[in-house]
Amino acid sequence: MTQDTSAATEPSPLRDSARRTLQIEQQAVAALITRLDAGFDRACQLILACRGRVVVTGMGKSGHIGGKIAATLASTGTPAFFVHPGEASHGDLGMITPGDVVLALSNSGETAEVTALLPLIKRMGVPLISMTGRSASTLARHAEAHLDAGVEREACPLDLAPTASTTAALALGDALAVALLESRGFTAEEFALSHPGGSLGKRLLLRVRDLMHEGARLPTVPLGSPLRDALLEITRQGLGFTCVVAPDGRLAGVYTDGDLRRTLDQHSDLSGLVVDEVMTAPGRRVPPDMLAAQAVKLMEDHRISALAVVDDEGRPVGALHMHDLLSSGVV
């Protein structure tokens, strides 16, 4: 089946407008690279030395960008939160403590609601980092570190709506967060701790013991059991296999649905068989403390859907099925 591409090649004023916007914003972000200076280093040093939190503030569109920057900082090892500058003047300034650092955003650097906070921030002795589009602005001049997020023009054809300027500020905020992340040696495991509900958190935090079936839900039969008993246990537990346990309690092997298919190919009469003769020995097994994501890889590599979970002595303590990994979001 071929796809009709004629509509994509026809002239489109809408796509032309979109391309101009993306090109202007691309250029705005690229221009930030050459303007990174010692002020960026100073901003990072202030935040790394901070014993409290980074308090981000900004009005209007800058406020929306500030909220995202605060969230990115907080999720990458730098405690941060956003305070609306208008609310700060009416009580929320109490959320700022002497051990904090303030990051204030304003494209003009003259936003009244933000500059009104300057005397209070100075009185508290809290370091101020500014992110503005004008290095000579009030906010930039009163900051201990200034981040230049200026742009040549907005993508808006009227040069009015914040577009390229907000994109540049957002990118500069990401650059700040990543520089701090790398400086701190922030790890994927630490990221997962602040994202326990996300897919990365599940892959890095969930262990086999968190998902395995245990106790009465663990399929087992003793070594020497008739094959019929093993099949009944597989059916009863519904996990597609059963552990075969030696007299000393250790795992001797496993008998799976796949083993049953091979047994049927090789034996015309199953009535006299014992599970020892047809089981897979020693069978794939994992420890309960293994990451669930590692268990997934083991299953995929060996094309199996279930695993026995054993303790340090080799005794079965649980059973893990691919369905459990799927339903938990690990896969």
N, C-alpha and C positions, 0 to 999 in steps of 0.2 A: 504494500500500500504506500503510495507516494503522497507527500504533503504539499499542498498548494502554497507556494511561497510568493505568489504574485502580490498579495496584500502587504507582505513585509517589504517588498521592493518599491512599492508605489510611494510617491512623495507624501509626506505627512507633516504639516505644520506643528502638530502636537509632539511628534517625536523630535523634530528639529529643536523645539523649545526645551524638551527634556535633555537633549544632548548638550545644548548650551549651558544649561544649569549644571549638569554633571561636570562639564569641562571647567567652568568657573570655580566650582567647589574643589575639584581636583587640584587646580592651580593654587587655590588658597591654602590647602593642606600642604602641598609641596613647598610653598614659600616659607612655612614655619621652620623647615629644617635648617635653612641658612640663618635664621634669626635666633636659634637657640644659643644662649650665652651663659655667662656666669650666674645670671639671675635664676636660671633653671637649677643649677647646682645648689645655689643657696636655698631655694625652695625645698629641694630634696633634703638638704641637711637639717633644715628647721623641722621638717616632718619626722625625719628619722630620730631626732633628738627629743621629740615631743613625748611626754609621759602621759598625756591625756588623749584627746581625740582631735581629729581634724574637723572643724566646724565649717561647713561650706554654706555660703549665702549668695544670693543673687535675685534680681527682680525680673519678672516677665519671662521672656524666652531664655535669658541668661539663668534664671532660676530653675527652669526645666533642665537645662544642661547641667547646672550645679547639682541637682538632685541625682542625675545619672552618674556624675563624677563621684559623688559621695558613696553611692551604692557600689561602684566599681572599686573604690578604695577599700571599703569595708569588706568586700569579698576577696580581696587579695592581700590581706594581712595588715592593713592600715585602718584602725578603728575610725569611723567617720560617720557624720550624719548631717542632714540639711536643716537649716533654720531660715525661715522666711524673714527677710529684713524688716518688713512692715510689722510682723508679729513680734520681732525682737525688740522693737522700740516700745512695745506695750506688754512687756513682761517676759517674753521668751529669751531675752538676753541673759536671764538667770541660768539658762542651759549651758552657757559658756563658763568654764572654770579657768583659774590661773594656769593650769598645766596644759591647756589646749593650744591649738594653732588655728587661726581663722584663714580660710581661703575665700576671697570675695571676687565674684565675677561681675563685670559690667563692661559692655562693649565700648561705651563712651568714657567710662571711668568717672562719670559725673552723676550717676544715678542718685537722686536725692535720698531715697530710702536707705541706700548702702552707705553713702558718705556721712549720713547722720549718725552712723554707728562708730565712726572713727574716734571721736573723743572718748567714748566709753571703752572701746577696745584698747586705746592707749593708756587710759587710766588703770585698766586691769593688768597692764603689762603683758598682754597676750601678743605673740608675734603675728604679723599680718602678711599674708601672701596675696597679691592681687593678680588677676588675669583680665587684661583689658586690651582694647584695640588701639589705645593711645598712651604711649609711654610718658607723655608730659601731663597726663590727666591728674586730677586731685587724688584719686585712689592709687594710682601708680606711684606718685611722689611720696605718699605717706606709708607705703608698704616697705617691709624689710627685704622682700624679694618680689620682683615683678616678672610675670610671664606675658610676653608679647603675643597676643592672638589676633593682631590686626590683619585686615584683608584689604586688597586694593579696591574691590567693589563687591556689592552683594549680587547674588544671582537674580534677584528680583529686578525686572526691567526698569522699575521706578527707583531702584537703589534705596529702597526703604525697608521692606520686610526683611528681618534677620534670617538669612539663609546661609550664605558662605561664611558669615561671621560665627554663627552657631555651630556650623560643621567644624570650623577651625578650632573653636573652643573645646568642642567635644573630643576632637583628635588630640589636642594638647593635654586634655585631662587624662586620656588613655595613656599617652606617653609618660605622664607623671606617675600614674599608677604602676605601669610596667617597670619603670626605672626603680621605683621603690620596692616592688616585688622582687626584682633581681638583686637589689642591694641587700635585702633581708634574707635572701636564700629561701624564699617562700616555696614550698613544695606542693605537688599535686595532692598529697595526703592532707595537708593543711587546708587547701582549697576545698577538698571534699567535706571537711568538718564543718565548713560554713555553708555547704550545699547538700545537706543530707537527703533532701527530697529530689535532687536532680539525678540524672543518669550517671554522671561522673561520680557523685557521692555514693551511689549504690554500687558502682563497680569497685570503688576503692575502700568502702567501709564494710560492706556485707561479707560475712564469713560463711563457710559451709555450715557451721553449727547453727547459724541463724535461720537456715532454710531446710535443714535435713529433717527427715522423719525419724523418730526415735521411740523407745519404749514399745508399747503395743503395736505401733505402726511400723516397726522394723521387721521386714520379712526375713525369717531364719528357719532353717531345718538342720537337724544334726547330721553329721557325717554318717553315712551308712543308711540314710533314709531311702525308702522306695521312691523311685522317680515320681510316682503318683502323688506322694505327699508334697514334693517340691512344686509340682504343677498346681496343686490345690492352694499352696501358700502364695504362689505368684498371683493366682486368680483372686484370692482373698484380699491381698494388700493392694493390688492394682498398680504396682510400680514397674512391672515388666521384668522383674528378676527376684531372686532370693539369695541371701547369704547362706553358705554351707559352712557350719561351725564344727570345728574339731572338739574332741572331749575336753581339751584344756581351755576351751573358750575362744581360741584364736580362729581367725577366718582362714578356712582351708581353700575356699574357692567360691565362685558364684555360678548360678545357673540362670540363664536369661531366655527371653523369647527367641533370640537368635540361636542359642544353643538347642532349643527345641526343634527349630527347623532343620538344623544339622542332624539331630538325633533321628528325626523322621526320615531323612535321606539315607541314613546309614543302618537303621534297624527297622525291620518289618514288624517286630513284636516288642512292645514297650513294657509288657506286664512284668517281666522278670528283672528289669533294670533297676539298679540303685543309682542314686544321684552322683556318687563318687566316680562312676564310669564315664559320665557324659558332661560333667561340669567343666567350667573353665578355671584352671588353677594356675597361679594363685588368684587371678582376677584383679582387675583394676581397683585400687583403693586410694583414698585420700584422707588426710588428717582433718579433724574438725576445725582447726584454726586456719586452714588454707583459705585464701581469698576466693569468694564465689566466682570471680572473673577468671581465676586460674583454673578452676574446675570446669568452667565452660570450655576453655581452650583444650583441656585434656579430653573432654567428650568429643569435641569437634575433630581433634587430631586422630582419635581412634574410632570415630564414627559409632559412638555408643550413646545411649540415652539415659543411663543411670550409673551410679557409682556407689560402692560400699564405703562407709566412713568408719575408720578404725582408730583406736586410741594408740598410745605409745607401745602397748604390749601386743598390738595386732588384733585386738578383740573388736568385733563390730559394735559400734555405738549408734550408728545412724545409716540412713539411706538417702541419697540425693538424686532427684529426677530432673530432667531438662525442663519439664513443665513448671517446676518450682522456680527455676531460674528465669523462665520466660515471664511468669506471673509477677515476679518481684521487680522486673525491669532491668535486671542485670544484663540480659541479652538484648 
